[in-house]
Amino acid sequence: MLPPISAQAEIVEAATNLRAETQHITRLYERKLAASEELKKALLHQTFDGEL
């Protein structure tokens, strides 16, 4: 037995909102990961150039 249409609509809306938030968090994570990799490269470069 399925829940009423109104309850189904609420479930779909909640799932849609969760998906959007998950995508947003994923994009933030990817940007932070890329920034971390760039920082790592810069630190290694400075280390091998004797700047640290």
ZATI-911741 format. One record per atom (N, C-alpha, C, O): residue in three letters; x negated, y, z negated. Coordinates in Angstrom, 2 decimals. Atoms other than C-alpha are relative to their C-alpha. Layout:
REM residues N
ALA,X,Y,Z;
...
END
This chain:
REM residues 52
MET,-0.83,-1.18,0.00;
MET,0.00,0.00,0.00;
MET,-0.88,1.25,0.00;
MET,-1.78,1.39,-0.82;
LEU,0.78,-1.23,-0.13;
LEU,-1.39,3.37,1.04;
LEU,0.54,1.10,-0.90;
LEU,1.74,1.15,-1.18;
PRO,-0.48,-1.14,0.77;
PRO,-1.27,6.50,-1.09;
PRO,0.80,0.94,0.91;
PRO,0.70,0.84,2.13;
PRO,-0.77,-0.96,-0.79;
PRO,1.07,9.28,0.03;
PRO,-0.92,0.85,0.89;
PRO,-2.11,1.01,0.60;
ILE,0.76,-0.81,-0.96;
ILE,-0.04,11.47,2.94;
ILE,-0.72,1.16,-0.70;
ILE,-1.86,1.47,-0.36;
SER,0.63,-1.13,0.70;
SER,-0.73,14.39,0.59;
SER,-1.26,-0.46,-0.74;
SER,-2.27,0.24,-0.75;
ALA,1.17,0.53,0.71;
ALA,-3.11,12.24,-1.48;
ALA,-1.09,-0.38,1.01;
ALA,-2.28,-0.17,0.76;
GLN,0.97,0.34,-1.04;
GLN,-4.76,10.96,1.70;
GLN,-0.71,1.26,0.50;
GLN,-1.92,1.26,0.72;
ALA,0.58,-1.26,-0.47;
ALA,-5.28,14.54,2.85;
ALA,-1.01,0.54,-1.01;
ALA,-2.05,1.06,-0.62;
GLU,0.93,-0.44,1.04;
GLU,-6.90,15.42,-0.49;
GLU,-1.29,-0.82,0.02;
GLU,-2.38,-0.28,-0.14;
ILE,1.17,0.88,-0.07;
ILE,-9.23,12.43,-0.20;
ILE,-0.87,0.37,1.19;
ILE,-2.09,0.44,1.08;
VAL,0.75,-0.38,-1.21;
VAL,-10.21,13.41,3.34;
VAL,-0.70,1.33,-0.22;
VAL,-1.86,1.49,0.16;
GLU,0.61,-1.31,0.26;
GLU,-10.84,17.00,2.26;
GLU,-1.19,-0.14,-0.94;
GLU,-2.24,0.47,-0.71;
ALA,1.10,0.21,0.94;
ALA,-12.98,15.87,-0.68;
ALA,-1.19,-0.67,0.69;
ALA,-2.33,-0.28,0.47;
ALA,1.08,0.69,-0.73;
ALA,-14.98,13.52,1.56;
ALA,-0.69,0.95,0.97;
ALA,-1.91,0.91,1.11;
THR,0.56,-0.97,-0.94;
THR,-15.46,16.28,4.13;
THR,-0.89,0.99,-0.74;
THR,-1.98,1.32,-0.27;
ASN,0.79,-0.94,0.80;
ASN,-16.68,18.68,1.45;
ASN,-1.29,-0.65,-0.48;
ASN,-2.35,-0.02,-0.46;
LEU,1.19,0.71,0.45;
LEU,-19.08,16.07,0.07;
LEU,-0.99,-0.20,1.14;
LEU,-2.20,-0.08,0.95;
ARG,0.87,0.18,-1.17;
ARG,-20.43,15.40,3.56;
ARG,-0.72,1.30,0.33;
ARG,-1.92,1.29,0.59;
ALA,0.60,-1.30,-0.30;
ALA,-21.03,19.11,4.17;
ALA,-1.08,0.34,-1.04;
ALA,-2.15,0.81,-0.69;
GLU,0.97,-0.29,1.06;
GLU,-22.79,19.49,0.80;
GLU,-1.22,-0.91,0.13;
GLU,-2.35,-0.46,-0.07;
THR,1.11,0.94,-0.19;
THR,-24.90,16.39,1.46;
THR,-0.89,0.45,1.15;
THR,-2.12,0.39,1.05;
GLN,0.78,-0.48,-1.14;
GLN,-25.97,17.77,4.84;
GLN,-0.81,1.24,-0.39;
GLN,-1.96,1.39,0.02;
HIS,0.69,-1.21,0.46;
HIS,-26.86,21.10,3.21;
HIS,-1.21,-0.38,-0.86;
HIS,-2.30,0.15,-0.67;
ILE,1.09,0.43,0.88;
ILE,-28.96,19.39,0.54;
ILE,-1.10,-0.68,0.80;
ILE,-2.28,-0.49,0.52;
THR,0.98,0.67,-0.86;
THR,-30.65,17.25,3.20;
THR,-0.86,1.01,0.74;
THR,-2.07,0.86,0.83;
ARG,0.75,-1.04,-0.71;
ARG,-31.62,20.35,5.18;
ARG,-0.97,0.72,-0.94;
ARG,-2.11,1.00,-0.57;
LEU,0.87,-0.64,0.98;
LEU,-33.00,22.01,2.04;
LEU,-1.20,-0.89,-0.32;
LEU,-2.34,-0.42,-0.37;
TYR,1.06,0.96,0.30;
TYR,-35.00,18.88,1.20;
TYR,-1.01,-0.04,1.14;
TYR,-2.22,-0.04,0.90;
GLU,0.90,0.08,-1.14;
GLU,-36.43,18.72,4.72;
GLU,-0.87,1.25,0.11;
GLU,-2.05,1.16,0.43;
ARG,0.78,-1.25,-0.03;
ARG,-37.49,22.38,4.59;
ARG,-1.06,0.01,-1.10;
ARG,-2.20,0.42,-0.87;
LYS,0.95,0.03,1.11;
LYS,-39.12,21.92,1.19;
LYS,-1.10,-1.02,0.26;
LYS,-2.26,-0.78,-0.09;
LEU,1.00,1.00,-0.33;
LEU,-40.88,18.78,2.37;
LEU,-0.99,0.55,1.03;
LEU,-2.20,0.34,0.91;
ALA,0.87,-0.59,-1.02;
ALA,-42.24,20.62,5.43;
ALA,-0.90,1.06,-0.63;
ALA,-2.09,1.13,-0.31;
ALA,0.80,-1.03,0.67;
ALA,-43.39,23.52,3.24;
ALA,-1.08,-0.64,-0.87;
ALA,-2.21,-0.14,-0.94;
SER,0.97,0.73,0.82;
SER,-45.10,21.06,0.90;
SER,-1.14,-0.55,0.85;
SER,-2.30,-0.49,0.45;
GLU,1.03,0.51,-0.91;
GLU,-46.93,19.47,3.82;
GLU,-0.92,1.12,0.48;
GLU,-2.14,0.93,0.58;
GLU,0.81,-1.14,-0.43;
GLU,-48.08,22.89,5.03;
GLU,-0.92,0.47,-1.12;
GLU,-2.08,0.80,-0.88;
LEU,0.82,-0.39,1.14;
LEU,-49.32,23.77,1.55;
LEU,-1.14,-0.99,-0.19;
LEU,-2.28,-0.60,-0.44;
LYS,1.03,1.04,0.13;
LYS,-51.19,20.47,1.36;
LYS,-1.10,0.20,1.05;
LYS,-2.29,0.13,0.72;
LYS,0.99,-0.23,-1.06;
LYS,-52.88,21.16,4.71;
LYS,-0.85,1.22,-0.31;
LYS,-2.07,1.19,-0.12;
ALA,0.73,-1.23,0.31;
ALA,-53.83,24.68,3.63;
ALA,-0.98,-0.22,-1.14;
ALA,-2.12,0.25,-1.09;
LEU,0.89,0.27,1.13;
LEU,-55.28,23.47,0.34;
LEU,-1.17,-0.87,0.42;
LEU,-2.31,-0.63,0.01;
LEU,1.09,0.85,-0.48;
LEU,-57.28,20.74,2.04;
LEU,-0.98,0.81,0.85;
LEU,-2.19,0.64,0.74;
HIS,0.84,-0.84,-0.86;
HIS,-58.56,23.24,4.59;
HIS,-0.89,0.91,-0.87;
HIS,-2.09,1.01,-0.63;
GLN,0.76,-0.88,0.88;
GLN,-59.62,25.67,1.85;
GLN,-1.05,-0.79,-0.79;
GLN,-2.16,-0.32,-1.02;
THR,0.93,0.83,0.77;
THR,-61.23,22.85,-0.13;
THR,-1.22,-0.36,0.84;
THR,-2.35,-0.24,0.38;
PHE,1.12,0.41,-0.85;
PHE,-63.33,21.62,2.78;
PHE,-0.81,1.18,0.52;
PHE,-1.96,1.02,0.92;
ASP,0.74,-1.19,-0.42;
ASP,-64.28,25.16,3.74;
ASP,-0.73,0.66,-1.18;
ASP,-1.41,1.66,-1.01;
GLY,0.66,-0.53,1.18;
GLY,-65.51,25.77,0.17;
GLY,0.64,1.25,-0.54;
GLY,-0.01,1.99,-1.28;
GLU,-0.69,-1.21,0.46;
GLU,-62.95,28.48,-0.49;
GLU,0.63,-0.18,-1.37;
GLU,1.04,0.80,-1.98;
LEU,-0.58,0.23,1.33;
LEU,-61.67,26.85,-3.68;
LEU,-1.07,-0.28,-1.02;
LEU,-0.77,-0.49,-2.19;
END
